[in-house]
């Protein structure tokens, strides 16, 4: 059975029922990872579980990565950061990595097919079925390409809504040595986000899949909004 979202609090939008053709797409996506692979081989989904995909959206510095860490800790999701995957490819000094680096420096979005290929590779190598895809899709073109290539839509979408001045301050203060953590690039990234990512947010809001999180306050204060989303889905909590 496909899990359905129950509205958890006032900041969420009701989750609408999903058409049967989406189930068919998800079945094809699931079978793609299990066909021709032995049942117990590591790197396959649990056969009795269908992939549960959460898109995690928000501008640079909105705190979505930190919140993903808490979701992983409490609910056992696998966190796939599109940005981290791209930076890892850059560090590999591959031709793709060089192209990615130049694209990021210009404040532009990396080609959809490349990012999706990196995400797909990580999903195929996982024995989990619950995924947080952090920082993707970043445009309508990204979204459409993901659904076409993967043959699946996200089950839910988290959107961390954060004021621009707060995001700029956070990015400049995190001092992680990332190539895109400077005032010029961050301003470019925020303009790109406003122009391209907000239509994606609107799309999922209209489909009833969006959970809007007010990303201002302490980490724990923000997580108090996030926790009920996953608790309402009856996921088993991780216990130490």
Secondary structure, DSSP 8 states (H G I E B T S, - for coil): --------STTB-------HHHHHHHHHHHHHHHTTS-TT-TTS--TT---EEEEEEE-TTSSHHHHHHHHHHHH--EEEEHHHHHHHHHHTT-HHHHHHHHHHHTT----HHHHHHHHHHHHHT-S-SEEEEET---SHHHHHHHHHHH----SEEEEEE--HHHHHHHHHHH----TT-SHHHHHHHHHHIIIIIHHHHHHHHHTT-EEEEE--S-HHHHHHHHHHHHHTTT------
